[in-house]
Amino acid sequence: MKKIITLTIYLTLGIVYHSLGQIATNKRELKKQVKLDRANELRTLLENQYFYVDNFQLFDRNQNTKLLSASNNFIKFSGNDLLIQTSFSNVNGINGLGGLTLQGRIIDYEISDVGQKGPINVQVLFSTKTFGHSTLNINFYNDFTSRTQLSGFKGLEVFMLGNLKSNYSDLSANQGVPSF
């Protein structure tokens, strides 16, 4: 009788252990699939060139940090057109919002993958009327966050952190007067 009870307990534990292993395997596979789906969605969004990035933090070349309001600080891609806007609440700026607004045309737009674990890199060469050619390097991560480097005119170098958005109707930003 003891052997039957012991055998039943071992058999039950074996079945439970096996089913727990299957659940863990299914969770891992589901996480991998979700990551792959998000990466594919991100890549498709970037290839279409109709998106914007809400920036919430800015660093200058001396690593001075400015917290930004996402409603007035963004980078907007519309096909071959590009709009970059920054504004600060405590500064009077050229664009009427306390910063500057760059409006330009995209000359070169290149997407490159680092790998499954790394970000998707977008390098944009664009031209504005006043500043001429400038470069925008953006690293997009699978959680739709981004790190942007703007460099060009007379040693200008600015870094921005932001979130990628796909729908322009979400853009509740106040657009300033494009000066450059």
QUIMOQUI-V854351 format. One record per pair of residues at least 24 apart in sequence whose ideal C-beta (glycine too) atoms are under 8 Angstrom apart, sorted by the first residue. I is the first residue (numbers start at 1). GAP is how many residues later the second one is. Records with the same first field share a line. If there is no record, write none. Layout:
BEGIN
I=GAP, GAP
END
This chain:
BEGIN
35=81, 107
38=104, 105, 106
39=77, 81, 103
42=78, 98, 100, 102, 122
43=68, 70, 77
45=119, 121
46=65, 74, 76, 94
47=64
49=28, 29, 30, 31, 57, 60
50=27, 28, 29, 116, 118
51=26, 113, 114, 115
52=24, 25, 112, 113, 116, 119
53=85, 93, 95, 107, 109, 110, 111, 112
54=108, 109, 111
55=31, 93, 105, 106, 107
56=105, 106, 107
57=103, 104, 105
58=28, 100, 101, 102, 103
59=99, 100, 101
60=97, 98, 99
61=94, 96, 97
68=92
70=92, 93, 103
71=101, 102, 103
72=25, 27, 101, 102, 104
73=26, 87, 89, 100
74=88, 97, 99
75=61, 63, 73, 85, 87
76=92, 95
77=29
80=25, 26
81=24, 25
82=24, 42, 44, 54
83=92, 95
84=52, 66
85=88, 90, 91
86=72, 74
87=89
93=83
94=83, 85, 86
95=81, 82, 83, 84
96=80, 81
97=77, 79
99=77
100=76, 79, 80
101=74, 75, 76, 77, 78, 79
102=26, 29, 32, 76, 78
103=25, 75, 77
104=24, 25, 27, 30
107=26
119=28
128=52
129=51
130=49, 50
131=25, 49
140=24
END
